[in-house]
Structure formats: structure tokens, C-alpha cells
Amino acid sequence: MKPKQPYNPYLDSTLHLTIPDKPFEITTRDGFNDVIKHGDIVQGHQFPKQLNEFPHQLRSVMKWGIRFYVASFIVAVVCSILDG
């Protein structure tokens, strides 16, 4: 009687396979790496990757949020330099 081989997850070709439920179309909003593409497939929709893909009302809020974030980063860097 031949001994049973132990399960090896590295040889299981279906373990790390992501198959979308419906056809998944990617246009210019294509993610720049496999992790973002995988996340879009799992979620079932594409997350906006550019500012012009957000709703118009949200764009101005996003712009001000980005400006505030960059300004606070610059202030933090300047404060850390001055504290020495």
C-alpha cells in the first residue's frame, strides 16, 4: 500500500486563485500593481484612482484635504528640523 502524500499548499494551484463572479472590465482606471487589481476584483467594482473619477461635489473637498495634508506634513518636517 502506497503511503498518502501530505497536503502541500504550495502545490495547490487553486488555493490562491481569484476568479471574479462577473466579467471584470478595466479601462484607464487599471491598478498599477496586482494587489490593487486583486482588491478591485474582490470588491466587485473599481475604486477611483484619479481625482477626476470622483463625483464633482467631492472633488473640491478632496483637493482641500490634499492641500491640508501636504501643508501639515511640511509643518511637521519644519518643526522636527527646528527642534533639532
N, CA, C and O atoms as CSV, one atom per row, in Angstrom:
chain,resi,resn,atom,element,x,y,z
A,1,MET,N,N,0.829,-1.179,0.000
A,1,MET,CA,C,0.000,0.000,0.000
A,1,MET,C,C,0.877,1.246,0.000
A,1,MET,O,O,1.802,1.375,0.803
A,2,LYS,N,N,0.572,2.152,-0.907
A,2,LYS,CA,C,1.362,3.360,-1.066
A,2,LYS,C,C,0.979,4.372,0.024
A,2,LYS,O,O,-0.206,4.604,0.260
A,3,PRO,N,N,1.981,4.977,0.693
A,3,PRO,CA,C,1.645,5.961,1.733
A,3,PRO,C,C,1.048,7.225,1.100
A,3,PRO,O,O,1.451,7.648,0.017
A,4,LYS,N,N,0.083,7.808,1.803
A,4,LYS,CA,C,-0.577,9.024,1.317
A,4,LYS,C,C,0.363,10.219,1.479
A,4,LYS,O,O,0.971,10.410,2.532
A,5,GLN,N,N,0.469,11.017,0.416
A,5,GLN,CA,C,1.320,12.199,0.458
A,5,GLN,C,C,0.656,13.281,1.318
A,5,GLN,O,O,-0.556,13.478,1.225
A,6,PRO,N,N,1.421,13.979,2.146
A,6,PRO,CA,C,0.828,15.062,2.943
A,6,PRO,C,C,0.426,16.232,2.046
A,6,PRO,O,O,1.010,16.450,0.984
A,7,TYR,N,N,-0.572,16.971,2.493
A,7,TYR,CA,C,-1.059,18.124,1.724
A,7,TYR,C,C,-0.002,19.213,1.699
A,7,TYR,O,O,0.533,19.591,2.741
A,8,ASN,N,N,0.298,19.711,0.523
A,8,ASN,CA,C,1.274,20.777,0.364
A,8,ASN,C,C,0.568,21.980,-0.256
A,8,ASN,O,O,0.211,21.938,-1.434
A,9,PRO,N,N,0.358,23.055,0.515
A,9,PRO,CA,C,-0.359,24.210,-0.035
A,9,PRO,C,C,0.393,24.915,-1.158
A,9,PRO,O,O,-0.218,25.612,-1.968
A,10,TYR,N,N,1.701,24.744,-1.213
A,10,TYR,CA,C,2.463,25.382,-2.286
A,10,TYR,C,C,2.231,24.716,-3.633
A,10,TYR,O,O,2.469,25.327,-4.675
A,11,LEU,N,N,1.772,23.484,-3.624
A,11,LEU,CA,C,1.485,22.777,-4.868
A,11,LEU,C,C,0.008,22.841,-5.255
A,11,LEU,O,O,-0.368,22.358,-6.323
A,12,ASP,N,N,-0.826,23.424,-4.411
A,12,ASP,CA,C,-2.260,23.543,-4.675
A,12,ASP,C,C,-2.487,24.743,-5.591
A,12,ASP,O,O,-2.332,25.885,-5.158
A,13,SER,N,N,-2.847,24.504,-6.838
A,13,SER,CA,C,-2.983,25.593,-7.814
A,13,SER,C,C,-4.262,26.400,-7.621
A,13,SER,O,O,-4.370,27.501,-8.160
A,14,THR,N,N,-5.229,25.887,-6.871
A,14,THR,CA,C,-6.486,26.618,-6.690
A,14,THR,C,C,-6.527,27.430,-5.406
A,14,THR,O,O,-7.495,28.153,-5.169
A,15,LEU,N,N,-5.507,27.331,-4.578
A,15,LEU,CA,C,-5.543,27.982,-3.278
A,15,LEU,C,C,-5.513,29.502,-3.382
A,15,LEU,O,O,-6.271,30.173,-2.681
A,16,HIS,N,N,-4.679,30.052,-4.218
A,16,HIS,CA,C,-4.505,31.495,-4.321
A,16,HIS,C,C,-5.086,32.051,-5.617
A,16,HIS,O,O,-4.585,33.037,-6.158
A,17,LEU,N,N,-6.121,31.429,-6.098
A,17,LEU,CA,C,-6.714,31.829,-7.361
A,17,LEU,C,C,-7.928,32.711,-7.108
A,17,LEU,O,O,-8.816,32.342,-6.340
A,18,THR,N,N,-7.970,33.864,-7.743
A,18,THR,CA,C,-9.107,34.768,-7.629
A,18,THR,C,C,-9.874,34.753,-8.937
A,18,THR,O,O,-9.337,35.117,-9.983
A,19,ILE,N,N,-11.115,34.338,-8.879
A,19,ILE,CA,C,-11.953,34.285,-10.068
A,19,ILE,C,C,-13.141,35.203,-9.836
A,19,ILE,O,O,-13.921,34.963,-8.914
A,20,PRO,N,N,-13.310,36.259,-10.649
A,20,PRO,CA,C,-14.446,37.159,-10.450
A,20,PRO,C,C,-15.766,36.476,-10.802
A,20,PRO,O,O,-15.810,35.595,-11.661
A,21,ASP,N,N,-16.844,36.892,-10.127
A,21,ASP,CA,C,-18.169,36.335,-10.392
A,21,ASP,C,C,-18.715,36.779,-11.742
A,21,ASP,O,O,-19.420,36.026,-12.414
A,22,LYS,N,N,-18.390,37.992,-12.130
A,22,LYS,CA,C,-18.866,38.538,-13.404
A,22,LYS,C,C,-17.661,39.048,-14.187
A,22,LYS,O,O,-16.595,39.248,-13.604
A,23,PRO,N,N,-17.805,39.261,-15.485
A,23,PRO,CA,C,-16.676,39.788,-16.261
A,23,PRO,C,C,-16.222,41.125,-15.700
A,23,PRO,O,O,-17.045,41.983,-15.381
A,24,PHE,N,N,-14.942,41.298,-15.582
A,24,PHE,CA,C,-14.371,42.487,-14.971
A,24,PHE,C,C,-13.664,43.303,-16.040
A,24,PHE,O,O,-12.675,42.854,-16.619
A,25,GLU,N,N,-14.171,44.505,-16.301
A,25,GLU,CA,C,-13.589,45.364,-17.329
A,25,GLU,C,C,-12.710,46.411,-16.673
A,25,GLU,O,O,-13.119,47.075,-15.721
A,26,ILE,N,N,-11.518,46.550,-17.182
A,26,ILE,CA,C,-10.598,47.562,-16.680
A,26,ILE,C,C,-10.235,48.471,-17.838
A,26,ILE,O,O,-9.836,48.016,-18.909
A,27,THR,N,N,-10.382,49.758,-17.602
A,27,THR,CA,C,-10.038,50.737,-18.634
A,27,THR,C,C,-8.837,51.537,-18.140
A,27,THR,O,O,-7.829,50.959,-17.734
A,28,THR,N,N,-8.940,52.850,-18.173
A,28,THR,CA,C,-7.835,53.687,-17.712
A,28,THR,C,C,-7.703,53.642,-16.196
A,28,THR,O,O,-6.704,54.107,-15.649
A,29,ARG,N,N,-8.698,53.087,-15.511
A,29,ARG,CA,C,-8.653,53.007,-14.063
A,29,ARG,C,C,-7.938,51.750,-13.591
A,29,ARG,O,O,-8.119,51.309,-12.456
A,30,ASP,N,N,-7.144,51.191,-14.449
A,30,ASP,CA,C,-6.411,49.966,-14.133
A,30,ASP,C,C,-5.430,50.237,-12.997
A,30,ASP,O,O,-4.716,51.239,-13.009
A,31,GLY,N,N,-5.400,49.334,-12.012
A,31,GLY,CA,C,-4.463,49.466,-10.912
A,31,GLY,C,C,-3.035,49.278,-11.382
A,31,GLY,O,O,-2.786,48.592,-12.373
A,32,PHE,N,N,-2.095,49.889,-10.671
A,32,PHE,CA,C,-0.719,49.831,-11.130
A,32,PHE,C,C,0.024,48.599,-10.649
A,32,PHE,O,O,1.181,48.394,-11.017
A,33,ASN,N,N,-0.628,47.763,-9.821
A,33,ASN,CA,C,0.010,46.507,-9.439
A,33,ASN,C,C,-1.054,45.442,-9.196
A,33,ASN,O,O,-2.250,45.731,-9.221
A,34,ASP,N,N,-0.615,44.225,-8.963
A,34,ASP,CA,C,-1.536,43.095,-8.820
A,34,ASP,C,C,-2.384,43.177,-7.565
A,34,ASP,O,O,-3.498,42.656,-7.541
A,35,VAL,N,N,-1.876,43.824,-6.519
A,35,VAL,CA,C,-2.634,43.921,-5.275
A,35,VAL,C,C,-3.878,44.788,-5.485
A,35,VAL,O,O,-4.962,44.433,-5.022
A,36,ILE,N,N,-3.733,45.900,-6.165
A,36,ILE,CA,C,-4.876,46.782,-6.429
A,36,ILE,C,C,-5.851,46.099,-7.375
A,36,ILE,O,O,-7.063,46.209,-7.185
A,37,LYS,N,N,-5.361,45.400,-8.385
A,37,LYS,CA,C,-6.244,44.661,-9.293
A,37,LYS,C,C,-7.008,43.589,-8.527
A,37,LYS,O,O,-8.206,43.404,-8.743
A,38,HIS,N,N,-6.323,42.882,-7.633
A,38,HIS,CA,C,-6.972,41.841,-6.832
A,38,HIS,C,C,-8.038,42.460,-5.931
A,38,HIS,O,O,-9.130,41.906,-5.803
A,39,GLY,N,N,-7.742,43.588,-5.312
A,39,GLY,CA,C,-8.727,44.263,-4.461
A,39,GLY,C,C,-9.949,44.689,-5.235
A,39,GLY,O,O,-11.068,44.560,-4.739
A,40,ASP,N,N,-9.762,45.194,-6.444
A,40,ASP,CA,C,-10.902,45.581,-7.284
A,40,ASP,C,C,-11.754,44.370,-7.640
A,40,ASP,O,O,-12.981,44.461,-7.657
A,41,ILE,N,N,-11.122,43.248,-7.920
A,41,ILE,CA,C,-11.871,42.037,-8.277
A,41,ILE,C,C,-12.656,41.539,-7.075
A,41,ILE,O,O,-13.823,41.168,-7.208
A,42,VAL,N,N,-12.030,41.527,-5.900
A,42,VAL,CA,C,-12.708,41.037,-4.703
A,42,VAL,C,C,-13.895,41.924,-4.350
A,42,VAL,O,O,-14.955,41.425,-3.972
A,43,GLN,N,N,-13.718,43.250,-4.471
A,43,GLN,CA,C,-14.803,44.181,-4.146
A,43,GLN,C,C,-15.916,44.148,-5.189
A,43,GLN,O,O,-17.067,44.449,-4.873
A,44,GLY,N,N,-15.593,43.793,-6.401
A,44,GLY,CA,C,-16.590,43.739,-7.462
A,44,GLY,C,C,-16.769,45.046,-8.200
A,44,GLY,O,O,-17.601,45.137,-9.103
A,45,HIS,N,N,-16.002,46.063,-7.833
A,45,HIS,CA,C,-16.055,47.344,-8.549
A,45,HIS,C,C,-14.682,48.000,-8.449
A,45,HIS,O,O,-13.845,47.609,-7.635
A,46,GLN,N,N,-14.475,48.997,-9.289
A,46,GLN,CA,C,-13.185,49.664,-9.293
A,46,GLN,C,C,-13.244,50.899,-8.411
A,46,GLN,O,O,-14.167,51.706,-8.527
A,47,PHE,N,N,-12.276,51.048,-7.541
A,47,PHE,CA,C,-12.154,52.243,-6.719
A,47,PHE,C,C,-11.554,53.352,-7.571
A,47,PHE,O,O,-10.653,53.080,-8.365
A,48,PRO,N,N,-12.020,54.596,-7.438
A,48,PRO,CA,C,-11.452,55.687,-8.247
A,48,PRO,C,C,-9.950,55.827,-8.010
A,48,PRO,O,O,-9.495,55.851,-6.867
A,49,LYS,N,N,-9.192,55.918,-9.084
A,49,LYS,CA,C,-7.742,56.007,-8.987
A,49,LYS,C,C,-7.234,57.421,-9.317
A,49,LYS,O,O,-6.077,57.744,-9.050
A,50,GLN,N,N,-8.105,58.257,-9.897
A,50,GLN,CA,C,-7.736,59.620,-10.243
A,50,GLN,C,C,-8.781,60.567,-9.679
A,50,GLN,O,O,-9.920,60.172,-9.431
A,51,LEU,N,N,-8.387,61.824,-9.478
A,51,LEU,CA,C,-9.293,62.795,-8.867
A,51,LEU,C,C,-10.509,63.076,-9.746
A,51,LEU,O,O,-11.597,63.325,-9.227
A,52,ASN,N,N,-10.341,63.041,-11.073
A,52,ASN,CA,C,-11.474,63.339,-11.955
A,52,ASN,C,C,-12.500,62.208,-12.019
A,52,ASN,O,O,-13.543,62.364,-12.654
A,53,GLU,N,N,-12.223,61.080,-11.378
A,53,GLU,CA,C,-13.182,59.972,-11.341
A,53,GLU,C,C,-14.118,60.058,-10.130
A,53,GLU,O,O,-15.092,59.310,-10.051
A,54,PHE,N,N,-13.831,60.961,-9.191
A,54,PHE,CA,C,-14.710,61.162,-8.047
A,54,PHE,C,C,-15.884,62.049,-8.457
A,54,PHE,O,O,-15.773,62.782,-9.440
A,55,PRO,N,N,-17.005,62.006,-7.735
A,55,PRO,CA,C,-18.117,62.910,-8.033
A,55,PRO,C,C,-17.684,64.370,-7.910
A,55,PRO,O,O,-16.801,64.701,-7.118
A,56,HIS,N,N,-18.307,65.230,-8.694
A,56,HIS,CA,C,-17.893,66.637,-8.776
A,56,HIS,C,C,-17.951,67.333,-7.411
A,56,HIS,O,O,-17.065,68.127,-7.093
A,57,GLN,N,N,-18.969,67.053,-6.609
A,57,GLN,CA,C,-19.101,67.703,-5.314
A,57,GLN,C,C,-17.967,67.289,-4.370
A,57,GLN,O,O,-17.566,68.064,-3.501
A,58,LEU,N,N,-17.461,66.093,-4.538
A,58,LEU,CA,C,-16.422,65.584,-3.649
A,58,LEU,C,C,-15.025,66.039,-4.068
A,58,LEU,O,O,-14.101,66.004,-3.255
A,59,ARG,N,N,-14.857,66.457,-5.297
A,59,ARG,CA,C,-13.527,66.834,-5.785
A,59,ARG,C,C,-12.951,68.014,-5.030
A,59,ARG,O,O,-11.776,67.992,-4.664
A,60,SER,N,N,-13.764,69.063,-4.784
A,60,SER,CA,C,-13.241,70.236,-4.082
A,60,SER,C,C,-12.862,69.878,-2.652
A,60,SER,O,O,-11.867,70.383,-2.130
A,61,VAL,N,N,-13.642,69.015,-2.016
A,61,VAL,CA,C,-13.307,68.572,-0.657
A,61,VAL,C,C,-11.997,67.789,-0.671
A,61,VAL,O,O,-11.151,67.964,0.205
A,62,MET,N,N,-11.837,66.931,-1.664
A,62,MET,CA,C,-10.605,66.144,-1.777
A,62,MET,C,C,-9.391,67.060,-2.017
A,62,MET,O,O,-8.323,66.843,-1.444
A,63,LYS,N,N,-9.565,68.080,-2.864
A,63,LYS,CA,C,-8.458,68.997,-3.139
A,63,LYS,C,C,-8.021,69.709,-1.864
A,63,LYS,O,O,-6.828,69.811,-1.580
A,64,TRP,N,N,-8.999,70.205,-1.093
A,64,TRP,CA,C,-8.653,70.895,0.157
A,64,TRP,C,C,-8.047,69.921,1.160
A,64,TRP,O,O,-7.139,70.287,1.906
A,65,GLY,N,N,-8.536,68.699,1.186
A,65,GLY,CA,C,-7.958,67.701,2.082
A,65,GLY,C,C,-6.513,67.393,1.730
A,65,GLY,O,O,-5.671,67.246,2.616
A,66,ILE,N,N,-6.225,67.293,0.435
A,66,ILE,CA,C,-4.857,67.032,-0.014
A,66,ILE,C,C,-3.950,68.206,0.341
A,66,ILE,O,O,-2.826,68.011,0.803
A,67,ARG,N,N,-4.442,69.425,0.125
A,67,ARG,CA,C,-3.653,70.615,0.472
A,67,ARG,C,C,-3.360,70.659,1.967
A,67,ARG,O,O,-2.238,70.957,2.376
A,68,PHE,N,N,-4.375,70.359,2.786
A,68,PHE,CA,C,-4.188,70.358,4.237
A,68,PHE,C,C,-3.184,69.288,4.658
A,68,PHE,O,O,-2.344,69.534,5.524
A,69,TYR,N,N,-3.263,68.117,4.059
A,69,TYR,CA,C,-2.348,67.030,4.381
A,69,TYR,C,C,-0.912,67.405,4.037
A,69,TYR,O,O,-0.007,67.187,4.842
A,70,VAL,N,N,-0.694,67.964,2.855
A,70,VAL,CA,C,0.658,68.346,2.433
A,70,VAL,C,C,1.189,69.459,3.329
A,70,VAL,O,O,2.350,69.424,3.739
A,71,ALA,N,N,0.339,70.457,3.639
A,71,ALA,CA,C,0.773,71.565,4.493
A,71,ALA,C,C,1.122,71.064,5.894
A,71,ALA,O,O,2.117,71.504,6.470
A,72,SER,N,N,0.328,70.160,6.446
A,72,SER,CA,C,0.635,69.645,7.782
A,72,SER,C,C,1.913,68.816,7.769
A,72,SER,O,O,2.661,68.826,8.747
A,73,PHE,N,N,2.174,68.103,6.685
A,73,PHE,CA,C,3.427,67.356,6.574
A,73,PHE,C,C,4.617,68.303,6.541
A,73,PHE,O,O,5.629,68.056,7.198
A,74,ILE,N,N,4.499,69.394,5.775
A,74,ILE,CA,C,5.596,70.371,5.686
A,74,ILE,C,C,5.830,71.012,7.046
A,74,ILE,O,O,6.976,71.189,7.457
A,75,VAL,N,N,4.756,71.361,7.749
A,75,VAL,CA,C,4.897,71.966,9.090
A,75,VAL,C,C,5.564,70.972,10.039
A,75,VAL,O,O,6.421,71.364,10.830
A,76,ALA,N,N,5.192,69.708,9.976
A,76,ALA,CA,C,5.799,68.708,10.850
A,76,ALA,C,C,7.290,68.543,10.555
A,76,ALA,O,O,8.087,68.394,11.481
A,77,VAL,N,N,7.669,68.568,9.302
A,77,VAL,CA,C,9.080,68.446,8.940
A,77,VAL,C,C,9.852,69.656,9.435
A,77,VAL,O,O,10.937,69.509,9.999
A,78,VAL,N,N,9.305,70.862,9.231
A,78,VAL,CA,C,9.977,72.085,9.688
A,78,VAL,C,C,10.123,72.086,11.208
A,78,VAL,O,O,11.176,72.451,11.732
A,79,CYS,N,N,9.058,71.676,11.922
A,79,CYS,CA,C,9.133,71.620,13.385
A,79,CYS,C,C,10.167,70.609,13.865
A,79,CYS,O,O,10.877,70.868,14.837
A,80,SER,N,N,10.260,69.470,13.203
A,80,SER,CA,C,11.248,68.473,13.602
A,80,SER,C,C,12.672,68.969,13.329
A,80,SER,O,O,13.595,68.641,14.073
A,81,ILE,N,N,12.848,69.751,12.274
A,81,ILE,CA,C,14.179,70.307,11.969
A,81,ILE,C,C,14.536,71.353,13.018
A,81,ILE,O,O,15.669,71.386,13.497
A,82,LEU,N,N,13.573,72.214,13.384
A,82,LEU,CA,C,13.845,73.275,14.345
A,82,LEU,C,C,14.088,72.729,15.752
A,82,LEU,O,O,14.867,73.302,16.513
A,83,ASP,N,N,13.428,71.630,16.098
A,83,ASP,CA,C,13.633,71.026,17.422
A,83,ASP,C,C,14.995,70.342,17.512
A,83,ASP,O,O,15.511,70.104,18.604
A,84,GLY,N,N,15.550,70.039,16.387
A,84,GLY,CA,C,16.878,69.561,16.286
A,84,GLY,C,C,17.180,68.182,16.587
A,84,GLY,O,O,18.337,67.770,16.498
